[in-house]
Amino acid sequence: MLQLSCANYKAGSYLTIEGKVEDRFYIIQQGQVRCERRDAASDAGFDMLGPGDFVGVVACMAGMSQIENSVAVTDVVVIAVRREQYSDLIKQNTPIAMKIIRTFAARMRNVNSLLMLSTTNTVAEDSSEQIFKAARFYDGAGKSDIAIFGYYQYLKTAPGGANAETAKERFLALKPNSHAVYFDSNADMLRKYPQDTMIFSEAQPGAEMFIIQGGQVKIGKIVGGNEVTFAILKKGDMFGEMALLENKPRSASAIANEDCTLMVVNKHTFVQMVTTQPQMIARLTTTLAERLWSMSRQLINARIEDPIQRMLDMLALQVEKAKLPPNFIRDYKTGLTVEDVADMCSLSEEEKEQCLFAFKQDSHIKLDYLGGEGGKIVISNCEELIKHASFARSKVSKPGA
């Protein structure tokens, strides 16, 4: 039987401390809490939380270190929920799970917009013309099976759009030799996508999420005429949930990186899952928490001025995401090249020229050339790197500071 405990905090007391790992989060019953995050979307740099709001839920459900400082503004009464109690909580109170998931989705969209602005100096677009831009990019890159899907979605959402004639001409030209599938949604619960075909396009309306049964899916976006890859997802991963939860256009494109099989979850199925499959919803919550935690860290990373320190922090982020055993200290093979890390940090070509040589000489890393050209990064002391990166992040000012 689920037994939750209540806790009381006096005004001025801290509920969560940035950098600390905890196995529980809090639901505010009474009082107000000031939550400070370095990824805060508000200009003030903090959020005021009250009854019904959650404190520390992202880091707790992700199993990672806290990314926020939360202090009681008034005397506060909270309900403490341990991570392992979450599935039982869902069984008894599904609205709580839905509120957490919707809060995650809204915050992810805000952080994603801030991340794009910080790393590319552009603002996210969700217009039909962005669908056309993406299709045009892949067409020019010779990826016709991706491009044709984008042209179709553009014609569907903007039949009278400024580029409708061009989109129609290219769609008809590419159609005879196309391997693209599922231009429209249907009742299939399992769908197979050949490699290099599009599952959905950025800015496309959508009301389905997907669970990967086999293969890999690339999540990315066309920014400034270049393709930016956000993640490579594998079997067991979920994606597309933000459009389903918020009823807003897709924030990024999903492309089959390998031949893949996907389970489709529509709104009706999702509602059923919430009430009948608490383990699945707990897993979705954990997935969203891990993704939001990582995005929040990336946003802080983008605000580190020194490019070398930014790259070291990005490496530390990869170590933390790997959740290595506590005693693991030496020789962690990242599978990344120096150039990979520079691209993940969105460094300009000028910054790369200025700092790559110095980065290669840093004592925290060494290069393994046995795997082929380019050299993969091996972290010689994970614990020391994490401490070093934490110190660099501590110098990043919060918004409004």
C-alpha positions, 0 to 999 in steps of 0.5 A: 500500500502506498504510504507518502510522508509529509514534511514541513519547511520553515521560511528560508529553508532549502528543499533542493540544492543544485548539484545534490542527488536525491531520490525524492521530489515534493508536491507543495500542499501549503505555502510558497517556494522560490525555485532558481534555475540557471535554465529559467525561462523567465527574465527574473531567473526564478519561478514562484511555486505554490500548492499543487506544484512540484519541486525537484521532480526533473532530477529525481525522476531522471536519477541525476543531480539537482539542477535547481535551488528551491527555498521556502518563501513562507512556511511550507508543507509538502508531500514527499514522493520517492522515485520508486513510489511513482508507479503506485502513485499513478495507480491511485492518482493519474491526474498527478502523472498527467500534470507532471508530464504536461509540465515537462512537455511545456518546459521542454518547449521553452528550454528548446527555444532558449537553446536554439537562441543560445546556440544558433542565434535563431528563433524556432519556427513552426510555420508551414514554410519551415516544412518547405525549407526542411524538404528543400534542404534534404532535396538538395542533399540528395535525400529524396525519400526524406524530401518527398515526405516534407513536400507532401506535408507542406502541400497538405498544411499549406495548399495555397502556400508561396512555394506550393507549385515548387513543392508539387513539381518536386513531389511528382518528380520524386514520387516514381522512385520513392521509398517513403512510407506513411505520408498520412496517419492510419490505424496501424499500431506497428509501422516499418520505416526504411532507412533515410525516410521521414517519420514526421517533419519539423513544424508538421501538425501531429497527434501521435508519439512513437516507441522504437521496437527496433532500429534507430531514429534521428531527431534533428532540425534545419537551422540556418541552412544546416542540419542540427542533430539533437539525438540518435534514439534506439530500441525502447526510446520514445519520441514525438510526445510533445506534439501529442501532449500539447497539440502543437506542431512538431518542434523537430524532425524524426528520420529513420537512421536505420530500418526501424519498427515503431509502435504508434501511440495516439491520443486515445491509446495514450489515455488508456495507457495512463489508466491501465499501464502505470509502468509505461507512464512511469517510463515515459515520465523518466524518459522526459525527465532525462531529456529535460535534464540534459537539455537544461544542462546544454542550455547552461553549457551554451552560456559558458563563454570560454569554448574550451571550458564549454567543451569540457563541460559537454564531455562531463555531461556525457559522463553524467548521462552514462550514469557510471558506477560511483567508483568509476574514475579512469579511462572512460571511452566516449566514442566521440571525436574532438570535432564531435564535441565541438559540433555539440557545443555549436562552436563557430569555425573561428572558435574551432580553429582557436581552441581545438589544439589547446583542447587536445592538450587538456589533462582531462582527456587523451585520444585513442587512435586505434579506432580509426582516423580522427581519434576518439576521446578517452576521459582519464579521470571522470570524477575530476572532470565532473568537478572541473565542469561543475566549477565552470558552470557555477560561474554562469549567471542566472537570468536576471542576475 
